[in-house]
């Protein structure tokens, strides 16, 4: 196995952890594996909240962490 494969797995794992963390903060229960039983609305809310947090994270880091927005980080599952 090469390092790209390991890196790709790590990124997927971190994104899954981030998604689970966001869903949990929104009181949406995600299971390990298949989650086809959640509504499209809830799935969209999770994705939207993930994008919002990633944008806040990027803005905070582009400004050296001095953004006037939220100082909330992306969570334990994302890029550290």
Secondary structure, DSSP 8 states (H G I E B T S, - for coil): --HHHHHHHHHHHHHHHHHHHHHHHTT----SS--TTS-HHHHHHHHHHHHHHHHHHHHHHHTTT--SS------TTS--
